[in-house]
Amino acid sequence: MGVRKTERLVQELARDPAAVRRIPRLRVVALVLTAGALCLAALVVAALGLRPDVRAGTASASYLGIVAGLGLFSLGGLATALGASVPGRELLARVGLAALAAALAIWMAALFAQLGGGARLGPLDGAWLRTSARCLLIATGVGLLPALALLRFVGSAFAVNPRVAVGVGAAGMVAFGSLSVHLTCSADEILHVASAHLIGPLVMGTLLGLLLGVARRVDPIPRA
Amino acid sequence: MSDERPEASWGAWLAAAQNGDAAAYERLLVALLPALRGFVTSRLGDPSTVEDVVQNVLLSIHRARHTYRPERPFEPWFWTIARNAITDAQRLRSKRQRREEPLDDLEIAGDGEREIEAALPLSTGMTRALAALPDSQRQAVELLHVQQLSVAEAAALVGVTPGALKVRAHRGYRALRGILGERPD
């Protein structure tokens, strides 16, 4: 009974031979999204100005470690999202996840190095709240447009793991925004950097991705 | 050296199907079936759900066919879709198992069956009571106790899982007790 149904299904599917438009190469999608996100980040840097120590080339190694970690997180998030959006690209998704883990390890090491180097944890007062909210908003704002573009691609592809694709992908795009914030914000207090440049934007990005993914109905493989 | 395996043509057939070639598409889907059935059977073990999963994979291939790029190998693309459909089926099965109560636990099997049969011979009253049941419950009770089919046979005939059929039958027994004046449970 079931076998006959399967054969009928094959015939029905073959009767719908409409030509389809292939998705673009993932390499092209990655390049376009990275270039777009970097342009937006560059605009923010141009508007707010680089930190004096970065401009003078005297930034500490731990500071540069956080910058490198943000770059790695952005690219890792993008690779994970693209790899999870197309069947058969698990390796790319795994490489992306490894990059995310490496970025987190770099951040932890850099923050501990800063703590060891005598950096302040920072006061948790109104000023901290205002500065952190500002940094968080800029990072999320910069990442919003590339995140939407990425979600559009994920929605048009065939996400093997839609939640990972939209959540991690959007977090990666927001990390580009964090990069611009970290290059321009002079506040070095550990709590501010951790909450407003690293963890906060990534949590915001993940939530944003999941919400927009639900709103755009990024659809998983049909259920049995 | 060129690849002589039959699988070597699959990617080319899908690429042709992407351009609207119906014959290549049908050739591909037919060629995939034996390998796909074997793969699904080896992973699921439950023959009653194999064809459902195979059909889901075919539908997924149809929906995802625009994501295949001819410069990349076909097989990882195809097996990922198949693996995901199997994972979905396994999730669905465990969800169903959590929702459904085994018939034995409900004290319906064994002595319970004999009790019902003894108390409720297929009389006019019983016929009338059976007629009052919802279609799905009446069908389950009739297949198991009038036609004396096994749960697996009855489930295959109705096109549901054995667990679902047991639940339908259990609800039918409970409703019959109620209709015939016994305390339901």
Contacts between the chains, C-beta under 8 A, distances in Angstrom:
chain1	res1	chain2	res2	distance
A	1	B	156	7.8
A	1	B	159	7.8
A	2	B	50	7.5
A	2	B	51	3.0
A	2	B	52	7.1
A	2	B	55	7.9
A	3	B	51	6.2
A	5	B	51	6.7
A	5	B	55	6.8
A	6	B	33	7.1
A	6	B	51	5.6
A	6	B	54	5.7
A	6	B	55	5.6
A	6	B	58	7.3
A	9	B	55	5.4
A	9	B	58	5.7
A	9	B	59	7.6
A	10	B	26	6.5
A	10	B	29	4.5
A	10	B	30	6.1
A	10	B	33	7.4
A	10	B	58	6.6
A	11	B	26	7.1
A	13	B	25	7.2
A	13	B	29	6.2
A	13	B	58	6.3
A	13	B	59	7.7
A	13	B	62	5.0
A	14	B	22	5.3
A	14	B	23	7.8
A	14	B	25	4.9
A	14	B	26	3.5
A	14	B	29	6.4
A	15	B	22	6.9
A	16	B	62	7.5
A	17	B	17	6.5
A	17	B	20	5.1
A	17	B	21	6.5
A	17	B	22	3.5
A	17	B	25	5.6
A	18	B	20	6.4
A	19	B	18	6.6
A	19	B	19	5.3
A	19	B	20	3.8
A	20	B	18	5.3
A	20	B	65	5.9
A	20	B	66	4.1
A	21	B	66	6.1
A	22	B	18	6.2
A	22	B	66	5.7
A	22	B	67	7.7
A	22	B	68	7.4
A	22	B	69	6.2
A	23	B	66	6.0
A	23	B	67	5.2
A	23	B	69	7.5
A	25	B	69	6.6
A	86	B	67	4.9
A	86	B	77	7.9
A	87	B	64	6.0
A	87	B	67	6.4
A	87	B	76	7.7
A	87	B	77	4.8
A	87	B	78	7.7
A	87	B	80	3.9
A	87	B	81	5.0
A	87	B	84	7.6
A	88	B	72	6.9
A	88	B	73	7.5
A	88	B	75	8.0
A	88	B	76	3.7
A	88	B	77	3.5
A	88	B	78	7.6
A	88	B	79	7.7
A	88	B	80	4.9
A	89	B	76	8.0
A	90	B	76	7.8
A	90	B	80	6.7
A	157	B	67	5.3
A	158	B	60	7.7
A	158	B	63	6.6
A	158	B	64	3.7
A	158	B	66	7.9
A	158	B	67	4.7
A	160	B	80	6.0
A	160	B	84	5.7
A	221	B	56	8.0
A	221	B	60	5.1
A	221	B	64	7.8
A	221	B	81	7.0
A	221	B	84	5.0
A	221	B	85	6.5
A	221	B	88	6.5
A	222	B	56	6.4
A	222	B	59	5.9
A	222	B	60	6.3
A	222	B	63	7.1
A	223	B	88	5.5
A	223	B	92	6.7
A	224	B	49	7.7
A	224	B	52	5.8
A	224	B	53	6.4
A	224	B	56	5.3
A	224	B	85	7.1
A	224	B	88	5.4
A	224	B	89	4.7
A	224	B	92	5.1
